[in-house]
Amino acid sequence: MCHRRKHVFIQIEITTLCNFRCIYCASPKSQGRSMSMALFDALLQKLPIGQHVVSLQGEGEPLVHPKFFSLAAKVWQAGHIPYVITNGSLAKSRNLPTVFPMIGISLDTVDADEAERVGRRQLSRVLSNVEHIAAVAGPDRVSIHTVDMGQSLESLRKYLGRLGIKRHIVQPLQTKADYRRNYSIPISIPATSGRPRPCRYITQPNVRFFNIDGIGMPCAYIKDANEFQSIQVMQEEFAVGKVPVVCAGCREIEWASQ
């Protein structure tokens, strides 16, 4: 008997191009590129049996992809559910409610000066688009994603409250070396001790990430695909108390007392 898994979260990095220059972005500040339709089709075809949430996101701004809405349509045609996290700056983001059941928008602050300082441009346009999307789609279909850089979040939370947006996901800065080498801000690395244990991305196989080259990995935190071997190898290394090279410094790792 074939058991069909429901709503596995699949993340596909459709572009590494971006119109922002966020100071905490792990992507090198160089020329990016977009995934071909042929590769995207191939990835959809090899997904496991079942209906999955397919998120069109990576280090770039998804809506910069010239065929963005065509990619979303292909997700529906393949029997899956599309999701996206956008920076909300582009005019075509206002069309998202017609295609996406849920819409993610990255927003770190409602202070224009602070937004410019961290590389998130055109805040007034972003806020206008957020308000439009929330009004058209309804606030329950909007999720706001925030990176915690130590900034005050009080004004942002009040703003979201006025719009009726309740889904607000706040993430700390990633501490892995392949992130930190591209940061333009200093960050502190928490001390660790004990025996490392694999994170949920390895122990719960309900999330998979495909990078711009179509390489499948357990999560989007692995930036150097050349160092990734397999999930099995990662599990074996954790089993003997060793942190895999691709996981070194990751804040998702759990540490157990010896």
SESE-901470 format. One record per residue (C-alpha): residue in one letter; residue number from 1; x, z, y. Coordinates in Angstrom, 2 decimals. Layout:
! residues N
 residu num      c1      c3      c2
      a NUM       X       Z       Y
...
***
This chain:
! residues 258
 residu num      c1      c3      c2
      m   1    0.00    0.00    0.00
      c   2    1.27   -0.87    3.47
      h   3    1.02    2.00    5.97
      r   4    0.74    0.69    9.53
      r   5    2.45    2.73   12.23
      k   6    0.52    3.01   15.48
      h   7    1.84    3.02   19.02
      v   8    5.58    3.00   18.41
      f   9    7.32    2.81   21.80
      i  10    9.51   -0.28   22.09
      q  11   11.63   -0.76   25.20
      i  12   13.00   -4.22   25.99
      e  13   15.51   -4.72   28.80
      i  14   14.25   -8.04   30.15
      t  15   16.62   -8.18   33.12
      t  16   19.63   -6.43   34.63
      l  17   18.96   -7.95   38.05
      c  18   17.71   -5.58   40.73
      n  19   16.84   -5.67   44.42
      f  20   17.75   -1.98   44.84
      r  21   21.16   -0.31   44.75
      c  22   20.32    3.21   43.62
      i  23   23.36    5.48   43.74
      y  24   22.58    6.96   40.32
      c  25   22.04    3.67   38.49
      a  26   24.20    3.26   35.38
      s  27   24.29   -0.51   35.68
      p  28   27.52   -2.00   37.10
      k  29   27.06   -3.16   40.69
      s  30   27.68   -6.78   39.72
      q  31   25.71   -9.94   39.05
      g  32   22.95   -9.35   36.53
      r  33   20.92  -11.72   34.38
      s  34   17.52  -12.10   32.76
      m  35   16.53  -12.39   29.11
      s  36   15.50  -15.81   27.84
      m  37   11.97  -16.44   26.62
      a  38   13.39  -17.50   23.24
      l  39   15.16  -14.18   22.71
      f  40   12.10  -12.23   23.86
      d  41    9.92  -14.15   21.38
      a  42   12.40  -13.42   18.60
      l  43   12.34   -9.69   19.36
      l  44    8.54   -9.57   19.29
      q  45    8.49  -11.38   15.96
      k  46   10.79   -8.88   14.27
      l  47    9.00   -5.72   15.39
      p  48    7.68   -3.50   12.58
      i  49    4.11   -3.99   11.36
      g  50    1.57   -2.26   13.56
      q  51    0.56   -2.05   17.19
      h  52    3.27   -0.85   19.55
      v  53    3.65    0.00   23.21
      v  54    6.21   -2.51   24.50
      s  55    7.82   -1.43   27.76
      l  56    9.44   -4.18   29.83
      q  57   12.20   -2.21   31.50
      g  58   15.93   -1.57   31.58
      e  59   18.63   -1.18   34.19
      g  60   17.15   -3.97   36.34
      e  61   13.86   -4.34   38.20
      p  62   11.46   -5.92   35.66
      l  63    9.44   -7.89   38.21
      v  64   12.58   -9.76   39.27
      h  65   12.37  -11.66   35.97
      p  66   11.00  -15.12   36.90
      k  67    8.66  -15.12   33.88
      f  68    7.62  -11.47   34.05
      f  69    3.87  -11.92   33.71
      s  70    4.37  -14.53   30.98
      l  71    6.37  -11.94   29.02
      a  72    3.56   -9.40   29.45
      a  73    1.05  -11.98   28.21
      k  74    3.20  -12.58   25.12
      v  75    3.10   -8.85   24.37
      w  76   -0.71   -8.93   24.34
      q  77   -0.74  -12.12   22.26
      a  78    1.49  -10.43   19.67
      g  79   -1.06   -7.62   19.34
      h  80    0.88   -4.99   21.28
      i  81    0.31   -3.03   24.50
      p  82    2.57   -3.78   27.50
      y  83    3.99   -1.10   29.79
      v  84    6.37   -1.30   32.73
      i  85    8.30    0.90   35.12
      t  86    8.82   -0.88   38.45
      n  87   10.35    0.21   41.73
      g  88    7.16   -1.00   43.40
      s  89    8.87   -2.94   46.17
      l  90    7.76   -6.49   45.34
      a  91    4.44   -7.96   46.45
      k  92    3.53   -9.10   42.94
      s  93    3.49   -5.47   41.78
      r  94   -0.04   -5.42   43.21
      n  95   -1.09   -7.68   40.32
      l  96    0.00   -5.18   37.67
      p  97   -3.45   -3.55   37.23
      t  98   -4.87   -6.85   35.93
      v  99   -2.38   -6.93   33.03
      f 100   -1.12   -3.42   32.26
      p 101   -3.34   -0.56   31.01
      m 102   -0.77    1.96   32.30
      i 103    1.69    1.36   35.12
      g 104    4.92    3.26   35.76
      i 105    6.46    3.36   39.21
      s 106    9.85    4.89   40.03
      l 107    9.70    6.95   43.20
      d 108   12.21    9.67   44.12
      t 109   11.17   10.62   47.64
      v 110    8.68    9.93   50.42
      d 111   11.34   10.49   53.07
      a 112   12.45    7.11   54.47
      d 113   15.93    8.27   55.48
      e 114   16.59    9.83   52.10
      a 115   15.29    6.73   50.32
      e 116   17.73    4.53   52.24
      r 117   20.57    6.95   51.56
      v 118   20.08    6.73   47.78
      g 119   19.68    2.95   47.82
      r 120   15.89    2.73   47.46
      r 121   14.98    0.29   50.19
      q 122   11.74   -0.57   51.97
      l 123   10.01    2.75   51.30
      s 124    7.01    1.90   53.48
      r 125    6.33   -1.21   51.40
      v 126    6.76    0.75   48.17
      l 127    4.30    3.42   49.28
      s 128    1.81    0.78   50.37
      n 129    2.01   -0.81   46.92
      v 130    1.72    2.56   45.17
      e 131   -1.43    3.31   47.15
      h 132   -2.87   -0.14   46.42
      i 133   -2.19    0.15   42.68
      a 134   -3.65    3.65   42.51
      a 135   -6.78    2.52   44.35
      v 136   -7.32   -0.62   42.25
      a 137   -6.31    0.71   38.84
      g 138   -7.33    4.31   39.38
      p 139   -4.83    7.18   39.62
      d 140   -5.16    8.00   35.91
      r 141   -3.50    4.67   35.04
      v 142   -0.41    5.38   37.15
      s 143    2.70    7.33   36.14
      i 144    5.38    8.22   38.67
      h 145    8.96    8.48   37.40
      t 146   11.44   10.50   39.47
      v 147   15.17   11.12   39.11
      d 148   16.08   14.66   40.10
      m 149   19.24   14.48   42.22
      g 150   18.68   17.90   43.73
      q 151   16.35   16.62   46.44
      s 152   13.23   18.53   47.44
      l 153   10.20   17.22   45.56
      e 154    7.54   19.18   47.45
      s 155    6.53   16.36   49.83
      l 156    6.44   13.84   46.98
      r 157    4.21   16.09   44.89
      k 158    1.84   16.60   47.80
      y 159    1.72   12.83   48.36
      l 160    0.86   12.19   44.71
      g 161   -1.74   14.93   44.87
      r 162   -3.47   13.21   47.78
      l 163   -3.61   10.00   45.73
      g 164   -4.92   11.83   42.68
      i 165   -1.89   10.83   40.57
      k 166   -1.27   13.54   37.98
      r 167    1.31   11.91   35.71
      h 168    4.66   12.75   37.29
      i 169    7.74   12.57   35.06
      v 170   10.91   14.12   36.51
      q 171   14.22   13.47   34.76
      p 172   17.64   14.95   35.52
      l 173   20.68   12.75   35.95
      q 174   22.23   11.59   32.69
      t 175   25.67   13.13   32.09
      k 176   27.18   10.57   29.69
      a 177   30.51    9.06   30.72
      d 178   29.16    5.50   30.60
      y 179   26.62    6.57   33.22
      r 180   28.96    8.66   35.35
      r 181   31.54    5.89   35.73
      n 182   28.98    3.84   37.67
      y 183   27.54    6.68   39.74
      s 184   28.43    6.85   43.41
      i 185   27.60   10.56   43.54
      p 186   29.37   13.51   41.88
      i 187   27.48   15.42   39.20
      s 188   28.17   18.60   37.29
      i 189   28.47   18.49   33.52
      p 190   26.91   21.47   31.70
      a 191   29.10   23.35   29.25
      t 192   28.24   22.97   25.57
      s 193   29.02   25.09   22.54
      g 194   27.97   25.38   18.94
      r 195   27.11   22.68   16.45
      p 196   25.60   19.43   17.77
      r 197   22.26   18.33   16.37
      p 198   20.78   14.83   16.62
      c 199   18.22   14.24   19.33
      r 200   14.59   13.18   18.91
      y 201   15.48    9.50   19.25
      i 202   17.37    9.72   15.97
      t 203   15.24   12.23   14.07
      q 204   11.91   10.68   15.10
      p 205   12.09    6.90   14.65
      n 206    9.18    6.15   17.00
      v 207   11.27    4.77   19.88
      r 208   13.53    1.72   19.85
      f 209   15.44    0.03   22.65
      f 210   16.57   -3.61   22.79
      n 211   19.16   -4.36   25.45
      i 212   19.55   -7.55   27.47
      d 213   21.33   -9.19   24.51
      g 214   18.60   -8.20   22.06
      i 215   20.71   -5.55   20.31
      g 216   18.48   -2.83   18.85
      m 217   19.49    0.81   19.39
      p 218   17.75    4.19   19.13
      c 219   17.55    4.73   22.89
      a 220   18.32    3.26   26.30
      y 221   21.06    5.79   27.00
      i 222   23.62    3.82   24.97
      k 223   25.25    1.50   27.49
      d 224   28.14    0.10   25.46
      a 225   26.53   -1.71   22.55
      n 226   29.97   -2.61   21.19
      e 227   30.46    1.03   20.21
      f 228   27.11    1.31   18.41
      q 229   27.18    0.87   14.62
      s 230   23.89    2.09   13.20
      i 231   21.50    5.02   13.27
      q 232   22.62    5.92    9.76
      v 233   26.23    6.25   10.90
      m 234   25.08    8.44   13.80
      q 235   23.13   10.68   11.42
      e 236   26.13   10.98    9.11
      e 237   28.38   12.01   11.99
      f 238   25.93   14.62   13.23
      a 239   25.61   15.94    9.67
      v 240   29.30   16.90    9.67
      g 241   29.17   18.39   13.17
      k 242   30.58   15.37   14.99
      v 243   29.08   13.83   18.13
      p 244   28.97   10.02   17.84
      v 245   31.03    8.20   20.47
      v 246   27.91    6.52   21.89
      c 247   26.27    9.95   22.33
      a 248   29.19   11.82   23.93
      g 249   28.05   13.87   26.91
      c 250   24.36   13.02   26.51
      r 251   21.94   15.62   27.79
      e 252   19.52   14.83   24.94
      i 253   21.80   16.38   22.31
      e 254   20.71   19.78   21.04
      w 255   23.29   22.46   20.33
      a 256   22.82   25.08   17.62
      s 257   24.69   28.36   17.42
      q 258   27.43   28.44   14.82
***
